[in-house]
């Protein structure tokens, strides 16, 4: 028997090399450095097992696992997550998604090899179940509550495990030693066994071998639950026939997820066996012609002379013809000749039809009989929906890849620019403060221009990093009471230099009462500076920026009204797109307003814009009011 084919998926090439050397003796190893390649390789040459990293660029491990489990051909392949995330929620989510196991990095050779062997053994067993066994009936497969046998000589441990399984809807059997476990398992075969290693009469390893020697229990998964957490014990337990290994103390959610995964795999194996039996029973049914006639897949059968002797309704609909138009005519008249030639039994072809464009189909050809009794049957599978779905998936992947690449690029440039920029600003400050070597007025003015430009670049980098944190879900907002009136009074003077340079007058109109909100004071200041800076930047020379703060119902409304050129409806449609400057060359970077909107939404507020060409722009920031002590409601 050839060695199993293992597919290793990890975006870290060094990890792939380490795993490749580690598993060289376990099977034939293939590699993929990203999720897209992993799915492609799995479809081209389905492996016997997949070792999958959780966090990768583009398609991460969870998306790859979901794609595998959504493909009927690939769903039986066991998937073992290997990741550096030591998080019980992530582990439970991976197992509930269909993963067979979850192992933490850095990989321990004995542990990884033992778990791979256990999964391969379980898969071989599922594929070779004896046909004489009676599988569960189809009616009971989805609904029957599973039976779980807990074997542990410690009554407290039994109770802990029993309570950990609450909510699974399982029937629990308890055994305090090996002989009792064997008696219960023979009388009432369980669906799954939880087994301790250290027991007085015989250890769990010996009991596992005795249990699996019984024909009716050979396919029942055995999960070792023990305090012995060393990799050597784990490897011995899995080599003894265990399907999984859980150390005490365990997290109930993770234990349940692992058990659900094992029970799901067993139900699928039973269902597959039952479906196979049903398939062969139907083949012998004397109404086979009636069944084929209404089958959803298009089917045509030709005799030894190539004339069509059977065509079903699905084929007639696909070809846009009636049954009498097809029967008795040569098969190549309806199916492209190139799809019927050669040794390949399955290929893609374009099917000509009466109306519309040719239809892409998969042609599967099967021949039965010899010479004059030979029959050729072809199945025509319409690929239009699949190809549209694949195109949509490719488009989505390209969009996700472009977004991730942009995010990584922004983070990288902001980090790499920050170090030399800090040096520039630092030395500029030293030159300004150097009393022993004062600069001439002209050079001092130029140095001030350098400092101003550097601070602008520093602010831009801050905004870029904030946008990056929003897109990656790493942005955090502090929640605390903030008095908005005093904050606006204290913040606006920072815009004085910019306003003087643009010859814009700032008119502040604030109600004579405190307005309390719940938010992040630093982020609110950032919003005020961004909106005020925009109101100055896009104003007319000699114009006015009116800043109003007032209470409107349950919200505090802070508006910035300029007297600039305003915006057309087309420009407003793209107003909040990062880095889109709306065709205004040399003005801004197209990021401040987009970031401000995200900040306001994160604090539970809203941002509205009113503008018209040559009529100026008014941007209003509205945040919900709260009481000074932090409670919700309108202050008195």
C-alpha positions, 0 to 999 in steps of 0.5 A, a space after each residue: 500500500 502506497 504511503 498516504 498523501 499529506 498536504 501541509 498548508 502554512 504561509 511560513 516557509 520555514 515552518 513548512 520545511 520543518 514539518 516536511 522534514 518531520 513527516 518525511 517518513 509518514 507519507 508523501 508530502 505536498 506543500 501550499 503557502 496560501 489558502 488558494 493554492 491549498 484548495 487548488 492542490 486538494 482538488 487536483 490531487 485529494 490528499 489523505 490528510 491536511 495540516 493547516 495553519 489558521 492565520 494566513 494572508 488572503 484565505 485564512 485557515 478557517 476559510 480553507 477549512 470551510 471550502 473543503 467541508 463544503 465540497 462533497 469530494 473533499 469533506 471526508 479529508 481530515 483537517 488538523 489545525 496547527 497554529 500558534 493561537 492558544 485560544 480555547 474559542 478559536 479551537 472550538 470554532 475550528 472543530 465545529 467548522 469540521 476540523 478533525 484536530 487542533 494542535 498548538 505551535 511550536 510542533 512537537 514531532 511525537 505529538 504531531 505524528 501520533 495525531 496524524 497517524 490516529 486520524 489516518 487510522 480512523 479514516 481507513 477504518 471508516 472507509 473499510 467498514 464491513 458491509 455485513 454490519 447493519 448501519 443505523 437507519 436513515 430516519 434515526 441518523 440525524 435525530 438519535 441522541 449519541 451515547 457516550 461511555 465515560 470510563 474513570 475510577 475517580 467518581 469526582 472526575 466522572 461527575 466533572 466530565 458528565 457536567 462538562 457534557 451538559 447541553 450536548 443532548 447525549 446519553 451518558 454511561 459511567 464505568 469505574 473500571 475496565 471490566 465494567 466498561 467492557 460489560 456496558 460496551 457489549 450490552 449497549 454499544 456507545 457512539 464514543 468512549 472517554 477513557 482515563 489512562 491511570 486505573 487500578 485493574 488495567 490501564 486505559 491503553 490496555 482497555 482501549 485495545 480490548 475494546 477495539 478488538 470487539 467487532 461492534 466497537 472497532 469503529 467507536 472513537 476513543 478519547 483519552 482524558 488524563 492528567 498525563 500531559 507529556 507528548 510521549 504518553 499522548 503518542 502511546 495513547 494514540 498509537 494504542 488506538 485512541 482517536 483523540 487525547 485531552 488533558 485535564 483540567 480541560 475547558 468544557 467548550 473545547 471538549 464538547 467541540 472535539 466530541 461533536 467533531 468525532 460524532 459528526 465524522 462517525 455519523 457521516 461515515 454511517 450515512 455514507 455507508 447507508 447511502 451506498 447501500 441505498 444506491 445499489 438497491 435502487 440499481 436493481 429496482 425494476 423501475 430504473 428507467 422511470 428513475 433515470 427519466 426524472 433524474 436531475 442530471 441530464 443523461 443520454 444512452 447510445 447503443 453499439 451503433 451510436 444511436 440514442 436509445 435513452 434520453 431523460 427529461 433533464 437532457 431534453 430541457 438542457 438541449 431544448 428539444 423533445 424526446 422524439 427528436 433525440 431517440 434514434 439519432 446519432 449521439 454526436 449530433 447532440 454531444 460534441 464529438 471531441 467529448 466522446 473520443 479518447 480515454 478520458 471519461 470526464 471532460 468539459 465541453 460546449 454544448 450547442 443549443 437551439 436558442 442562446 449561446 453554447 452551454 458549458 457542460 461536464 461530460 461524463 462518459 461510461 461504457 458497459 458491455 462488449 461489441 454489439 451489446 455495448 452501451 455508452 452513457 453520458 451525463 451532462 452536467 450544466 456548469 453555468 452556475 458553477 462557473 459563475 460562482 467560481 468567477 464570483 469567488 475569484 473576484 472576491 479573493 482578488 478584492 480581499 487580496 488587494 485590500 490586505 495588500 493595501 493594509 500591509 503596505 500602509 502599515 509598513 510605510 508608516 512604520 518605516 517613515 516614522 523612524 527618520 521623521 522622528 529624527 528630523 523633528 527631534 534635530 529641528 527642535 534641538 536647533 530651535 532650542 540651541 541658545 549658544 548657536 542661534 539661527 539667523 531669522 531667515 534660517 529660523 523661518 525655514 526651520 519652522 517650515 520644516 517642523 510644520 511640514 514634518 508635523 503634518 506628515 506625522 499627523 498623516 501617518 497617524 491617520 493612516 495607522 488608524 485607518 489600518 487598525 479599523 480595517 484589521 479590527 484592532 482599533 480601540 475606543 475608550 469610553 468615559 464621560 467627556 464635557 464637549 463644550 470645554 473640549 471644543 474651546 480648548 482644541 480649536 486654538 490649535 488651528 489658529 496658525 492654519 487659519 491665519 495662513 489661509 486668511 480664514 476667520 473662525 467663529 465659535 458659537 457654543 451654548 452656555 451650558 455643559 454638554 456631556 457625552 460618553 466617548 474617547 476624549 483624544 479621539 473627539 479632539 482628533 475629529 474636531 481638528 480634522 473637521 476644522 482643518 478641512 473647513 479651513 483648507 477648503 474655504 475661500 481666502 478671507 472666508 469664515 468658518 462657523 463652528 456651532 455646538 448645541 443640543 438637539 434632542 438627545 444629542 450634542 451637535 457640533 457643526 463646521 460651516 465653511 464658505 468654500 466652493 462646495 461639492 457636487 452630488 458626484 463628489 459627495 458620493 465618494 466623500 468617505 472613500 480613503 485617499 480619494 481627493 475628489 479631483 482636488 489636486 494639492 488639497 489634503 490626502 483624502 483620509 481625514 474625513 473617512 477616518 473621522 466618520 469611522 471614529 464617530 460611528 465607533 463612539 455611537 454617533 453619526 456624521 452628516 454632510 450638506 453641500 452644494 457647488 459654490 454654496 459651501 459645505 456644512 459637516 455635522 458631528 452628532 454624539 449621544 448625550 449622557 449625564 455627568 456621572 456616565 448614565 444615559 439620558 438627557 442632562 437637566 
